[in-house]
Amino acid sequence: MQQFDYDEVLDLILAKDDRYLREAYHFVREGLDYTQHKMTRMSGATQSQH
């Protein structure tokens, strides 16, 4: 699977649609990362499901 640089992809998104600040995307990303981490710990999974 191809890896993407988060900031580069975010730059592309913001160039096409600037309705939200960069910080808003970082806020959502941090929330998703936190939730994924908590769910992984709760399930006892050792590797990603995706």
C-alpha distances in whole Angstrom, upper triangle without the diagonal:
4,6,10,13,15,18,17,16,19,21,20,21,24,25,25,26,28,30,28,29,26,27,27,23,23,25,23,20,22,24,20,19,23,23,19,21,24,23,21,24,26,24,24,21,19,15,13,14,11
4,7,10,12,15,14,13,16,18,17,18,21,22,22,24,26,28,26,26,23,25,25,21,21,24,22,19,21,23,20,19,23,23,20,22,25,24,23,26,28,27,27,23,22,18,16,17,13
4,7,9,12,11,11,14,16,15,17,19,21,21,23,24,26,24,24,20,22,22,18,18,21,20,16,18,21,18,16,20,21,18,19,23,23,21,24,27,26,25,22,20,17,15,17,13
4,6,9,8,7,10,12,12,13,16,17,18,19,20,22,21,20,17,19,19,16,15,19,17,14,17,19,17,16,20,21,19,20,24,23,22,25,28,27,27,24,23,20,17,19,15
4,6,5,6,9,10,11,13,14,16,17,18,19,21,19,18,15,16,17,14,13,17,16,13,15,18,17,16,19,21,19,20,24,24,23,26,28,28,28,25,24,21,19,21,18
4,6,5,6,9,10,11,12,14,16,16,16,18,16,15,11,13,14,10,10,13,13,10,12,15,14,13,16,18,17,18,21,22,22,24,26,27,27,25,24,21,18,20,18
4,5,5,6,9,10,10,12,14,15,15,17,15,13,9,11,13,10,10,13,14,11,14,17,16,15,19,21,20,21,24,25,25,27,29,30,30,28,27,25,22,24,21
4,5,5,6,9,10,11,13,14,15,18,16,15,12,14,16,13,13,17,17,14,17,20,19,18,22,23,22,24,27,27,27,30,32,32,33,30,29,26,23,25,22
4,5,5,6,9,10,11,12,13,16,15,14,11,14,15,11,12,16,15,13,16,18,17,17,20,22,21,22,25,26,26,28,30,30,31,28,28,25,22,23,20
4,5,5,6,8,10,10,11,13,11,10,8,11,11,8,9,13,12,11,14,16,16,16,19,21,20,22,25,25,26,28,30,30,31,29,29,26,23,24,21
4,5,5,6,9,10,10,13,12,11,9,12,13,11,12,16,16,15,17,20,19,20,23,24,24,26,28,29,29,32,34,34,35,33,32,29,27,28,25
4,6,5,7,9,10,13,13,13,11,15,15,13,15,18,17,16,19,21,20,21,24,25,25,27,30,30,30,33,35,35,36,33,33,30,27,27,24
4,5,5,6,8,10,10,11,10,13,13,10,13,16,15,14,18,19,18,20,23,23,23,25,28,28,29,31,33,33,34,32,32,29,26,26,23
4,5,5,5,8,8,8,8,11,11,10,12,15,15,15,18,20,19,21,24,25,25,27,29,30,31,33,35,35,36,34,34,32,28,29,26
4,6,7,10,11,11,11,15,15,14,16,19,19,19,22,23,23,24,27,28,28,30,33,33,34,36,38,38,40,37,37,34,31,32,28
4,7,9,11,13,13,16,16,14,17,20,19,19,22,24,23,25,28,28,28,31,33,33,34,37,38,38,40,37,37,34,31,31,28
4,6,8,10,11,14,13,12,16,17,16,17,21,21,21,23,26,26,27,29,31,31,33,35,36,37,38,36,37,34,31,31,28
4,5,7,9,12,11,11,14,16,16,17,20,21,21,23,25,26,27,29,31,31,33,35,36,37,39,37,37,35,32,32,29
4,7,10,12,10,11,14,15,15,17,19,20,20,23,25,25,26,29,30,30,32,35,35,36,38,37,37,35,32,32,29
4,7,8,6,8,11,11,11,13,16,16,17,19,21,22,23,25,27,28,29,31,32,33,35,34,34,32,29,30,27
4,5,5,7,9,10,11,13,15,16,17,19,20,22,23,25,26,28,29,31,32,34,35,34,34,32,29,30,28
4,5,5,7,9,10,11,13,15,16,17,19,20,21,23,25,26,27,29,31,32,33,32,32,30,27,28,26
4,5,5,6,9,10,10,12,14,15,16,18,20,21,23,24,26,27,29,30,31,30,30,29,26,28,26
4,5,5,6,9,10,11,12,14,15,17,18,20,21,23,24,26,27,29,30,29,30,28,25,26,25
4,5,5,6,9,10,11,12,14,15,16,18,20,21,22,24,26,27,28,27,27,25,22,23,21
4,5,5,6,9,10,10,12,14,15,16,18,20,21,22,24,26,27,26,26,24,21,23,21
4,5,5,6,9,10,11,12,14,15,17,18,20,21,23,24,26,25,26,24,22,23,22
4,5,5,6,9,10,11,12,14,15,16,18,20,21,22,24,23,24,23,20,20,19
4,5,5,6,9,10,10,12,14,15,16,18,20,21,22,21,21,20,17,18,17
4,5,5,6,9,10,10,12,14,15,17,18,20,21,20,21,20,17,19,18
4,5,5,6,9,10,11,12,14,15,16,18,20,19,20,20,17,18,18
4,5,5,6,8,10,10,12,14,15,16,18,17,18,17,14,15,14
4,6,5,6,9,10,11,12,14,15,16,15,16,15,12,14,14
4,6,5,6,9,10,11,12,14,15,15,16,16,14,16,16
4,5,5,6,8,10,10,12,14,14,15,15,13,14,15
4,5,5,6,9,10,11,12,11,12,12,9,10,11
4,6,5,6,9,10,11,10,11,11,10,12,14
4,5,5,6,9,10,11,12,13,13,14,16
4,5,5,6,8,9,11,12,11,11,13
4,5,5,6,5,7,8,8,9,12
4,6,5,7,8,11,11,13,16
4,6,8,11,13,13,14,17
4,5,9,11,11,11,15
4,6,9,11,12,15
4,6,8,8,12
4,7,9,12
4,6,9
4,5
4
